[in-house]
Amino acid sequence: MVVTGTGDWHEAEHVVSDAYFPHVLTPLTAGSEPHLQVRALPLGALRLTRIGWGAEVAVRTEHPGAYAVNIPLSGRIESVSGGHDVVSLPGQASVFRPDTTAAITRWTEGCEIVGVKLDRDYLHRELDRVLGRPDRRLPAQVDLSTAEGASWMALLRSVVEQVREGETLWQQPVVAEQLSGALASAFVLAVMPEESGAAVRPRIVKRVIDRIHEDPAQAWTAADMAEVAGVSVRRLQEGFRVYVGMSPRDYVLDVRLGRIHAELIGGVPSETSVTDVAMRWGITHTGRFAASYRRKYGVAPSATLRGVAG
């Protein structure tokens, strides 16, 4: 969904309500007109929306059934929700709980946000799986300048990039599931504090490795692997760093590369492309896959398919 420009406040409110959350909109400057910019991307249990009103406004909503994470790319948003007064600038994000009255009391004229809508039950499940403990006390604001906050933003930008590169690829359920799961897991890691705990034992890491080898094409997310291990995502990541020398995510990619390489060497039907093979093994970003394949095997996957090398 892409909407550019509308001079009617009622229409602007209707468009953004459909794209993000139902709300009541109030322009804060007498005689002003909206210069609306809206882009919306449904992604499984998530929805990404980019919104700019082009005028100073106030917004009131209850965010029915879902969390909202509003990330200013420019300008500022001032809000009140759940007893918290929050002012967010670029590098920060305001978090709004579902089914809770919230008011953005001032959305500045030059403010444009990326809004992330996360289904309540889906995010609660991811919180339980990622943290390895029941804890749903999300903060009212996220600092995106931290390492994990920056990592989440980088992943968010990567997803948008993938959508731009292949407008239909992300619409496939397995791709949408993998991208939304990765975004949700990274968000939880960005907003929740580090937990203490004993080091992960090698057998727990091996349990995850065995499951990955059984089905590397599965839409593995960090939360999926942590659930197999029975520990939090952070503890599993530390275990992989110590015993495997790479992150769980990189290990999944390495196993997939091996399966793809073996299939390309073995020969595939003439009508089958490298992309077909890569997607069959769970690859959703073909550009990054090609670069990773070249680093591992020294040639492009297309060269292996042609029998040139590899």
C-alpha positions, -999 to +999 in steps of 0.1 A: +000+000+000+014+034-010-005+067-006+011+101-015-007+134-008-042+142+004-055+176+013-084+163+034-079+156+071-108+131+073-094+112+043-059+112+058-072+098+091-091+070+073-060+061+052-037+058+082-063+040+102-065+013+075-027+012+071-017+011+108-042+015+138-076+031+140-073+065+157-087+100+162-066+126+145-065+163+155-045+189+135-027+213+159-023+242+136-054+261+125-060+261+087-033+235+081-037+208+055-022+173+055+006+163+030+003+126+038+030+100+029+021+064+038+037+031+029+024-001+045+039-036+043+020-066+059+045-093+070+028-122+087+021-112+123+038-078+118+030-048+097+056-021+088+043+013+080+060+045+071+039+077+080+044+114+075+015+138+080+033+169+066+017+190+094+017+191+132-010+168+146-021+149+177-033+113+176-053+093+201-058+055+199-060+023+219-038+001+196-064-028+196-049-062+197-013-052+190+018-034+202+030-003+183+066+007+180+070+042+165+105+051+153+110+087+142+132+091+112+130+129+116+113+154+139+098+142+172+068+126+188+056+134+223+032+109+238+014+097+270+006+061+276+002+039+306+012+067+329+044+074+310+054+107+293+077+099+264+095+121+239+112+102+210+137+116+185+156+098+158+176+070+175+147+063+198+114+045+196+082+049+215+065+016+226+027+015+230+009-015+247-021-031+231-057-022+242-044+007+263-054+043+257-025+063+243-021+098+230+006+113+208+001+148+220+025+163+195+037+149+162+058+176+147+053+188+112+086+174+099+083+141+117+082+109+097+081+075+115+085+039+108+057+022+127+060-015+136+027-032+145+032-065+164+003-088+171-001-091+209-003-129+212+025-134+187+048-110+205+040-125+239+049-159+225+082-146+211+090-129+245+086-163+263+107-181+237+134-156+233+139-148+270+133-183+283+112-168+311+078-152+314+085-114+312+063-090+293+073-057+309+083-039+278+097-004+283+079+027+271+109+037+250+137+019+232+173+033+228+183+024+193+219+035+198+227+004+218+244-026+200+212-046+200+190-016+191+212-008+162+212-045+152+174-045+151+173-013+130+198-028+106+176-059+102+145-036+097+163-018+069+174-051+054+138-063+053+127-032+035+156-037+011+145-072+004+110-061-004+123-035-028+145-061-045+117-086-050+082-074-046+066-109-047+092-129-028+082-116+007+046-125-001+054-162+001+043-175+036+076-191+044+095-159+036+071-137+055+073-161+085+111-161+085+113-123+082+087-115+108+102-140+132+136-125+128+123-090+134+103-100+165+132-119+181+156-090+174+131-066+189+128-086+221+166-087+224+168-049+218+142-040+245+147-065+273+176-066+297+203-092+298+195-121+322+221-139+343+225-177+342+249-205+340+268-212+308+251-233+282+265-269+281+279-284+248+252-310+247+225-283+245+243-267+216+246-301+199+209-306+203+203-275+183+229-284+157+213-318+152+179-303+146+193-278+121+209-306+101+176-325+102+158-296+085+180-267+075+153-254+051+130-246+080+123-209+086+147-210+116+146-179+138+166-172+170+136-180+190+130-213+173+165-225+181+164-212+217+131-232+221+148-263+210+177-257+234+154-248+263+174-216+271+172-179+262+184-166+229+213-148+245+225-179+263+223-199+231+242-173+212+269-174+238+270-212+237+275-211+199+302-185+202+321-206+227+316-241+212+311-234+174+328-201+168+299-185+151+263-173+158+234-197+155+221-177+125+255-179+107+256-217+114+222-222+098+234-203+067+266-224+066+246-256+066+223-243+039+252-233+018+266-268+020+233-283+009+229-259-020+265-265-031+260-303-030+228-300-051+244-277-077+274-300-081+251-330-084+233-314-113+198-300-115+172-299-143+179-273-170+148-253-161+159-250-124+177-218-115+201-211-086+174-190-070+150-220-071+176-242-053+185-215-028+148-209-019+142-246-015+169-246+013+154-216+031+173-187+016+152-155+014+178-129+004+194-141-028+218-112-031+234-119+003+233-156-004+254-152-035+280-131-017+282-157+012+284-186-013+313-169-031+332-163+002+328-199+011+335-216-022+354-190-041+330-189-071+295-177-078+268-203-074+259-199-111+295-210-119+290-241-098+258-248-116+275-245-150+302-269-138+329-242-141+343-247-106+335-256-070 
